[in-house]
Amino acid sequence: MEYKEFKNILKKNELTVKKFSELADTSYNTCNTWSRNNKVPNWVKPFLNLYEKNKQLEESKDNDCGEYNALAKALQDVINKEK
C-alpha cells in the first residue's frame, strides 16, 4: 500500500499517525519512514481493516444498548400508567 492510501484510511478512522503507532505498537519514527519510502508494510492494511470493523461493532453495540434502554423505559411507562 502507498503512504497516501494509509493516510486516507487513518483519516477515515479518525486516527493520527501517532495514535496508529501506539495502537500497532510500532515506533512513530518507523511510521514516518513509510512516507519517505511511499511504501507501507503489508500487515498494516489488514490491521486497519480489523480496527475499523471492531470500531463499527462497538458503535453498533452502543446503539443496540441505547435502543434497548429506550424500549425498556417505554415499557416501564406503560406499566406505571396501568397501575
N, C-alpha and C positions, 0 to 999 in steps of 0.2 A: 504494500500500500504506500502511496505517496504521502508526504507530510501534509499536503493541503487537505486530502481526504481525512486524515487523522484529526486535524484541527476542526474540520466541519462536524465530524462525529462528536468530538468533545463539546463543541458549541451546542449541538442538538441536545446533548445530555446535560447541559449546564455545568460542564466541568472545565477547569483550567488545566494547563499542563502540570502545574504544581500539585493540584488535587489528584490528578491522574497518577502522578509519580508516587504519591503517598498510598493511594489505593492499590496500585500494582507493585508496591514495594520495590520500585526502581528509582535510581537516583535522578534527580531533576536534571543534572548535567547530561546524563545519558539521553534523556528525552529531548533535550535541546540539541544534542549532536545529530539526532534524526533529521532536524530541519536543515542542517548544513549538508547532509548526505541526500536529502529528499527521499529517504527510504526508512520505512518503519518496519520493525520485525514482524514476522508472520503471526506470532502469538497475540499481537495487540488487537487485531480486528475481532477474533472470537471472544477475547476478554471483554471488549467494549459491548459486543452483542449480548453477552450474558449479563453485563452490568445493566444494560438498557431493559432487558426482559425482567430482571429482578426488580428494577425500579417500577416498571409497569405493574407487576404483581403486587408490590407493596401498595401502590396507589389504588389498585383495584380492591385490595383487602380493606384499606381505609374507607373507600367508598361503600363497600358492602356493609361494613360495620355502621356507617352513618345511616344507610337505608334501613338497616335492622333496628337501630335505635329509634328512628322516626316512626317506624311501624309499631314498635313496642309502646311508644308514647301514645300514639293514636289509639291503640287497643286499650291502654290503661284509661284514657279519657272516656272511651265508650263505656267501659266497666264502671267508672266513677259516676257517670251520668245515670246509669241504670239503678244505682243504689238509692 
